[in-house]
């Protein structure tokens, strides 16, 4: 009888031990540990390898020289439209005004050409800014990429440019944590699927981490109107996120964390996105007809 009772007690103890709360299941704990290891082990180089991204190809930086060459080989009238913007007071205030982060939109009234006068402006600006001390320049020319792939290609290019920069400044972010410690398996899978929201979040995180290395970071996006027809909602979300980031970097408690962020968006054609009073932005509208002027180039070249 005693042996029988002991056996029953052992059975009850065994049952109660094998049914712990779900939060303490060994399998769940193992998954959590694997996720933590994945976050701390990932480096920019490894992430690019896993996503099969190559800086030389996927940064799209080489397109700046193509736009510059096209602009230099264009007519004087073409070049003067870029010069008009360069001399505009709002453009000058954005470029070298007060020491705060700013966002500016410039829209032309031309055709949807792969290289517009504003593409030429951005290529000139890129050429000069990359030689400035402690200045990071992140360009992208929407009209020169495969538009059907959508704005995710643009976001990916900007992120890859930042990942490539990490080779210079190291892979450690704030408080000594790995700079990509916020990325888990889910986020990496979403990056592989070209998810716009995930790429926007990664771009934002990397900008916050890397700005301490620079006096200024410039994001130059040309021809964003190429996405107007098929990706209006995605572009609206991207513009909203960039405005939010610029605004957050101007908070008083953020000043000591790094340089300013300047964002420039251009359109080759007039875009309703920048004309709505519901979406307040600093916008320069290039007139259809302008008086010839190349003075604007002298101020930043």
C-alpha positions in Angstrom: 0.0 0.0 0.0 2.8 2.4 1.0 4.5 1.7 -2.3 1.3 2.4 -4.2 0.8 5.8 -2.4 4.4 6.8 -3.1 3.9 5.9 -6.7 0.7 8.0 -6.9 2.5 10.9 -5.2 5.4 10.7 -7.6 2.9 10.7 -10.5 1.2 13.9 -9.2 4.6 15.6 -8.7 5.7 14.6 -12.1 2.5 15.9 -13.7 2.7 19.3 -11.9 6.4 19.7 -12.9 5.8 18.9 -16.6 3.1 21.6 -17.0 4.8 24.9 -16.1 3.3 28.2 -17.3 3.8 28.8 -21.0 6.1 31.8 -20.5 8.7 29.6 -18.9 8.7 26.8 -21.5 12.2 25.8 -22.4 11.3 26.1 -26.1 10.2 29.7 -25.7 13.3 30.6 -23.7 15.5 29.1 -26.3 13.8 31.2 -29.0 14.3 34.3 -27.0 17.9 33.6 -26.5 18.3 32.9 -30.2 16.7 36.2 -31.0 19.0 38.1 -28.6 22.1 36.4 -30.1 20.9 37.3 -33.6 20.5 40.9 -32.7 23.9 41.3 -31.1 25.8 39.2 -33.7 24.5 41.0 -36.8 26.9 43.5 -38.4 26.3 45.8 -41.3 28.7 43.7 -43.5 26.9 40.5 -42.5 23.5 42.0 -43.1 24.4 43.1 -46.6 25.8 39.6 -47.3 22.5 38.0 -46.1 20.4 40.3 -48.2 22.8 40.0 -51.1 23.5 43.7 -51.3 26.6 45.1 -52.8 27.6 48.8 -52.1 28.9 49.4 -55.5 25.6 48.4 -57.1 22.9 49.0 -54.5 23.9 52.4 -53.2 23.1 54.0 -56.6 25.7 56.7 -55.8 27.3 56.4 -59.2 24.1 57.8 -60.7 25.1 61.3 -59.4 28.0 61.4 -61.9 25.6 60.4 -64.7 23.2 63.2 -63.9 26.1 65.6 -63.6 27.4 64.6 -67.1 23.9 64.9 -68.6 23.5 68.4 -67.1 26.8 69.7 -68.3 26.0 68.5 -71.8 22.5 70.2 -71.7 21.4 73.6 -73.0 22.1 76.9 -71.2 18.3 77.2 -70.6 18.3 73.8 -68.9 21.2 74.8 -66.7 19.7 78.2 -65.9 16.7 76.5 -64.3 19.0 74.8 -61.8 20.9 78.1 -61.3 17.6 79.9 -60.5 17.0 77.4 -57.6 20.5 77.8 -56.4 20.0 81.5 -56.0 16.7 81.2 -54.3 16.6 82.5 -50.7 14.7 79.5 -49.4 17.2 77.2 -50.9 20.1 79.2 -49.4 18.5 79.1 -46.0 18.0 75.3 -46.2 21.6 74.8 -47.4 23.6 77.0 -45.0 21.1 78.8 -42.7 20.6 78.5 -39.0 22.0 75.4 -37.2 19.0 73.2 -37.2 17.6 70.2 -39.2 15.5 71.2 -42.1 13.4 69.7 -45.0 12.9 71.4 -48.3 10.9 70.5 -51.4 11.6 71.9 -54.9 9.2 71.2 -57.8 9.8 72.1 -61.4 7.2 72.3 -64.2 9.0 70.3 -66.8 8.8 66.8 -68.3 9.4 63.5 -66.6 12.9 63.1 -67.9 15.4 60.9 -66.2 17.7 63.9 -65.8 15.9 67.2 -65.1 17.4 70.6 -64.3 16.8 69.7 -60.6 18.7 66.4 -61.1 21.6 68.6 -62.4 21.3 70.8 -59.3 21.5 67.8 -56.9 24.4 66.3 -58.8 26.3 69.6 -58.5 25.4 69.9 -54.8 26.5 66.3 -54.2 29.8 66.9 -55.9 30.6 69.8 -53.6 29.2 68.6 -50.4 31.1 65.3 -50.4 34.4 67.2 -50.0 33.1 69.3 -47.0 34.6 68.2 -43.6 32.4 66.0 -41.4 29.6 66.0 -43.9 27.7 62.9 -45.1 25.7 63.1 -48.4 23.1 60.4 -49.3 21.8 60.9 -52.8 19.2 59.1 -54.9 17.8 59.7 -58.3 14.4 58.1 -58.6 14.2 58.6 -62.4 17.3 56.6 -62.9 16.2 53.5 -61.1 13.5 50.9 -62.0 10.4 53.0 -61.1 8.1 49.9 -61.2 10.0 48.5 -58.1 8.7 51.5 -56.1 10.2 53.7 -53.4 11.5 50.7 -51.5 14.5 50.8 -53.9 15.2 54.4 -52.8 15.0 53.5 -49.1 17.2 50.5 -49.6 19.8 52.6 -51.4 19.9 55.1 -48.6 20.2 52.3 -46.0 23.0 50.6 -47.9 24.9 53.9 -48.1 24.7 54.2 -44.3 25.7 50.5 -43.8 28.7 51.1 -46.0 29.6 54.2 -44.0 29.7 52.0 -40.9 33.0 50.5 -42.2 34.6 53.8 -41.4 33.0 54.5 -38.0 32.7 51.0 -36.6 29.7 48.8 -35.7 29.1 50.0 -32.2 26.2 52.4 -31.5 25.0 54.2 -28.4 26.3 52.8 -25.0 28.5 50.3 -26.8 25.6 48.3 -28.2 26.0 46.8 -31.7 24.6 49.4 -34.2 22.1 46.9 -35.6 21.0 45.5 -32.2 17.4 46.6 -33.0 17.1 44.1 -35.9 15.6 40.7 -35.3 14.8 37.8 -37.6 11.4 39.3 -38.4 12.9 42.6 -39.5 15.6 41.0 -41.6 12.9 39.0 -43.4 10.9 42.2 -44.1 14.0 43.9 -45.4 14.5 40.9 -47.8 10.9 41.5 -49.0 11.6 45.2 -49.6 9.1 46.3 -47.0 9.0 50.2 -47.1 8.1 50.6 -43.4 10.9 48.4 -42.2 13.5 50.2 -44.4 12.2 53.5 -43.2 12.6 52.4 -39.5 16.2 51.1 -40.2 17.0 54.4 -42.0 15.8 56.4 -39.0 17.7 54.3 -36.5 21.0 54.5 -38.4 20.7 58.2 -38.9 20.2 58.7 -35.2 23.3 56.6 -34.5 25.6 58.0 -37.1 24.8 61.7 -36.8 27.2 62.1 -33.9 30.0 61.5 -36.3 29.1 64.5 -38.5 28.3 68.2 -38.5 25.7 67.7 -41.2 24.0 64.9 -43.0 22.3 65.7 -46.3 19.6 63.4 -47.9 19.2 64.4 -51.6 16.2 62.7 -53.3 15.6 63.7 -56.9 12.5 63.1 -58.9 10.2 61.7 -56.2 7.3 62.4 -58.5 8.2 59.4 -60.5 6.3 57.4 -57.8 3.2 59.5 -57.9 1.1 57.3 -60.1 1.5 53.9 -58.4 3.0 54.5 -55.0 1.3 57.6 -53.6 0.5 56.2 -50.2 4.0 54.8 -49.7 5.6 58.1 -50.6 3.3 60.0 -48.4 4.3 57.8 -45.5 8.0 58.2 -46.3 7.7 62.0 -46.5 5.7 62.0 -43.2 8.4 59.9 -41.5 11.2 62.2 -42.7 9.4 65.3 -41.5 8.9 63.7 -38.1 12.6 62.7 -37.9 13.7 66.2 -38.9 11.4 67.8 -36.3 12.6 65.4 -33.5 16.2 66.2 -34.2 15.6 69.9 -33.4 14.5 69.2 -29.8 16.7 70.9 -27.3 17.7 67.7 -25.6 18.8 66.3 -28.9 21.3 69.0 -29.8 24.3 67.3 -28.2 23.8 64.1 -30.0 25.2 65.1 -33.4 24.9 67.2 -36.5 22.0 68.6 -38.4 19.9 66.6 -40.9 19.0 68.4 -44.1 16.5 66.7 -46.5 15.9 67.9 -50.1 13.2 66.4 -52.2 12.7 67.5 -55.9 10.2 66.8 -58.6 10.6 67.2 -62.3 6.9 68.0 -62.7 4.4 69.8 -60.6 3.1 67.4 -57.8 -0.1 67.8 -55.9 1.7 66.2 -53.0 3.5 69.4 -52.2 0.6 71.7 -53.0 -1.9 70.6 -50.4 -2.4 72.9 -47.4 -3.0 69.7 -45.4 0.6 68.7 -45.8 2.6 71.9 -44.7 6.1 71.8 -46.2 8.6 74.4 -47.2 8.3 74.3 -51.0 10.0 76.2 -53.8 7.9 76.3 -57.0 10.1 76.9 -60.1 8.3 79.2 -62.5 7.6 78.0 -66.0 9.5 80.9 -67.4 12.5 82.4 -65.6 15.1 85.0 -66.4 18.5 83.5 -67.2 20.8 83.2 -64.2 23.7 81.0 -63.3 24.5 83.0 -60.1 23.0 80.3 -57.9 25.9 77.9 -58.7 28.5 80.4 -57.5 27.0 80.2 -53.9 27.6 76.6 -53.4 30.1 75.4 -56.0 
